[in-house]
Amino acid sequence: EISRFYGIVIRMFVEVTAQHHAPHFHVYYQDSIAVYAINPVELLEGTLPPRQKRLVEAWAELHQDELMSDWNNLQAGRKPAPIAPLQ
């Protein structure tokens, strides 16, 4: 888990398969799950309610560099840093 705000949980995982995915993060809100690309910030898979979708996209735009840094750290076997929540 790298961030949490307004009931939204943001997580990022190490890629364990040989398949190389574009840098991305996972979003959990109640029963909704979505996957977003980091650059550009775009919904790849899943759904979120409209308000939460806007909040996640705004947060990701603000923290795009930190998200990429966390992605690179995870893929290199290092721990990701927490990212400030949307306030």
MARGULO-845447 format. One line per 10 residues: number of its first residue (from 1); their letters; for each residue x, y, z of N, C-alpha, C, O. Coordinates in pm, whole numbers, m for minus. Layout:
% MARGULO-845447
NUM	a	X,Y,Z,X,Y,Z,X,Y,Z,X,Y,Z ~ ...
This chain:
% MARGULO-845447
1	eisrfygivi	85,m118,0,0,0,0,90,124,0,179,137,84 ~ 65,215,m95,148,335,m101,72,461,m66,133,564,m38 ~ m62,456,m66,m140,574,m26,m283,531,4,m330,427,m40 ~ m351,618,83,m490,593,119,m556,728,145,m504,810,221 ~ m670,751,81,m745,877,101,m890,858,62,m921,789,m36 ~ m979,919,139,m1124,917,112,m1177,775,86,m1264,756,1 ~ m1125,678,161,m1169,540,144,m1109,468,25,m1144,354,m2 ~ m1019,534,m46,m952,479,m165,m815,427,m122,m741,498,m54 ~ m781,306,m160,m652,247,m128,m574,230,m258,m624,174,m356 ~ m449,278,m258,m361,266,m375,m252,166,m341,m184,179,m239
11	rmfvevtaqh	m235,67,m428,m131,m35,m408,m51,m51,m536,m96,m19,m646 ~ 69,m103,m516,155,m133,m629,224,m266,m598,257,m294,m483 ~ 244,m346,m700,299,m479,m681,422,m502,m768,439,m437,m872 ~ 507,m594,m724,621,m638,m804,569,m724,m917,479,m806,m897 ~ 623,m707,m1036,588,m792,m1149,664,m924,m1133,787,m925,m1136 ~ 592,m1033,m1117,658,m1161,m1094,661,m1250,m1217,726,m1355,m1217 ~ 593,m1210,m1322,592,m1290,m1444,696,m1236,m1541,747,m1125,m1524 ~ 726,m1313,m1640,822,m1269,m1743,760,m1160,m1830,831,m1084,m1896 ~ 628,m1152,m1829,558,m1051,m1909,583,m913,m1849,567,m894,m1729 ~ 623,m819,m1932,650,m684,m1884,529,m595,m1910,495,m566,m2025
21	haphfhvyyq	465,m554,m1804,351,m463,m1814,400,m320,m1808,508,m293,m1757 ~ 321,m230,m1860,351,m88,m1846,343,m53,m1697,266,m115,m1624 ~ 421,43,m1651,412,84,m1511,269,120,m1475,203,196,m1546 ~ 221,65,m1364,82,84,m1326,63,71,m1176,153,28,m1104 ~ m56,108,m1129,m92,90,m990,m237,42,m981,m314,57,m1076 ~ m271,m14,m867,m403,m72,m845,m479,16,m746,m422,69,m651 ~ m609,29,m770,m696,113,m687,m810,27,m634,m872,m49,m708 ~ m837,41,m504,m946,m32,m439,m1037,68,m370,m990,152,m292 ~ m1164,59,m397,m1263,143,m330,m1389,60,m312,m1455,24,m410 ~ m1423,30,m188,m1537,m57,m156,m1528,m184,m240,m1430,m259,m227
31	dsiavyainp	m1625,m212,m326,m1623,m333,m408,m1562,m309,m546,m1562,m399,m630 ~ m1512,m189,m571,m1457,m154,m702,m1305,m172,m703,m1237,m142,m605 ~ m1255,m219,m815,m1110,m236,m835,m1077,m182,m973,m1149,m206,m1070 ~ m967,m108,m982,m923,m54,m1110,m771,m57,m1117,m703,m60,m1014 ~ m721,m58,m1240,m577,m52,m1264,m551,67,m1354,m617,84,m1456 ~ m454,150,m1314,m420,271,m1389,m276,267,m1436,m187,228,m1361 ~ m254,308,m1560,m118,332,m1609,m67,459,m1543,m145,548,m1508 ~ 65,467,m1527,125,585,m1463,152,696,m1564,126,813,m1535 ~ 203,661,m1680,239,765,m1777,201,721,m1917,268,637,m1977 ~ 94,777,m1971,6,877,m1912,m87,812,m1811,m109,691,m1814
41	vellegtlpp	m142,893,m1721,m239,842,m1624,m366,809,m1701,m434,897,m1754 ~ m398,679,m1705,m520,637,m1773,m568,504,m1718,m489,419,m1678 ~ m698,488,m1716,m761,366,m1668,m731,254,m1767,m762,265,m1886 ~ m672,146,m1717,m641,31,m1802,m746,m79,m1789,m777,m149,m1885 ~ m799,m92,m1669,m887,m205,m1642,m972,m175,m1519,m926,m106,m1428 ~ m1094,m225,m1516,m1180,m211,m1400,m1264,m84,m1404,m1267,m12,m1504 ~ m1331,m59,m1294,m1418,58,m1283,m1412,116,m1143,m1382,46,m1046 ~ m1441,244,m1135,m1458,315,m1009,m1580,405,m1023,m1615,445,m1135 ~ m1645,439,m912,m1751,539,m921,m1692,670,m975,m1574,697,m954 ~ m1773,750,m1044,m1721,873,m1109,m1642,966,m1016,m1537,1015,m1056
51	rqkrlveawa	m1690,989,m896,m1619,1081,m805,m1482,1025,m768,m1383,1099,m769 ~ m1475,897,m734,m1348,835,m696,m1253,829,m815,m1132,843,m798 ~ m1307,809,m934,m1225,808,m1055,m1156,943,m1073,m1036,949,m1102 ~ m1232,1051,m1055,m1174,1186,m1067,m1068,1211,m960,m963,1269,m988 ~ m1095,1166,m836,m999,1185,m727,m869,1110,m755,m760,1165,m737 ~ m879,985,m798,m760,905,m826,m680,967,m940,m558,976,m930 ~ m746,1008,m1045,m675,1065,m1159,m606,1197,m1121,m494,1222,m1165 ~ m671,1279,m1040,m609,1405,m995,m488,1374,m908,m382,1435,m925 ~ m503,1280,m814,m392,1241,m726,m275,1188,m808,m160,1227,m786 ~ m303,1100,m904,m196,1039,m984,m123,1143,m1068,m1,1136,m1082
61	elhqdelmsd	m194,1239,m1122,m129,1347,m1199,m35,1426,m1110,76,1461,m1152 ~ m77,1454,m987,7,1529,m894,132,1452,m851,235,1512,m820 ~ 122,1320,m848,230,1236,m793,291,1142,m897,345,1037,m862 ~ 284,1180,m1023,331,1092,m1131,479,1054,m1115,516,938,m1133 ~ 564,1150,m1080,707,1121,m1064,730,1024,m948,812,932,m959 ~ 658,1044,m838,672,954,m723,621,814,m756,680,715,m713 ~ 513,806,m832,462,675,m874,564,601,m960,585,481,m941 ~ 628,671,m1053,730,607,m1136,850,562,m1051,905,455,m1073 ~ 888,645,m955,998,609,m867,964,484,m786,1046,393,m773 ~ 841,478,m733,799,360,m659,795,237,m749,838,129,m708
71	wnnlqagrkp	746,252,m871,743,140,m966,885,87,m988,909,m33,m981 ~ 978,176,m1016,1116,136,m1042,1179,71,m919,1251,m28,m931 ~ 1151,125,m801,1203,64,m678,1151,m77,m660,1228,m169,m630 ~ 1022,m97,m676,963,m230,m660,1022,m330,m759,1056,m442,m721 ~ 1034,m290,m883,1086,m382,m984,1233,m415,m961,1282,m518,m1008 ~ 1303,m328,m888,1444,m353,m854,1459,m422,m719,1570,m442,m671 ~ 1346,m460,m659,1351,m531,m533,1360,m443,m409,1387,m491,m300 ~ 1337,m314,m427,1340,m221,m315,1198,m186,m271,1103,m200,m349 ~ 1184,m141,m150,1054,m104,m95,1008,30,m152,1089,123,m162 ~ 881,42,m189,830,171,m237,812,268,m121,792,226,m7
81	apiaplq	818,395,m149,796,498,m48,648,533,m42,580,530,m145 ~ 597,567,75,458,614,82,443,743,4,537,822,m6 ~ 326,764,m52,297,887,m126,185,959,m54,87,897,m13 ~ 200,1089,m39,102,1169,34,m38,1151,m23,m56,1146,m145 ~ m138,1142,65,m275,1131,16,m327,1262,m39,m271,1369,m15 ~ m434,1253,m113,m504,1372,m161,m576,1434,m42,m641,1364,35 ~ m563,1566,m27,m626,1633,87,m715,1746,40,m776,1814,121
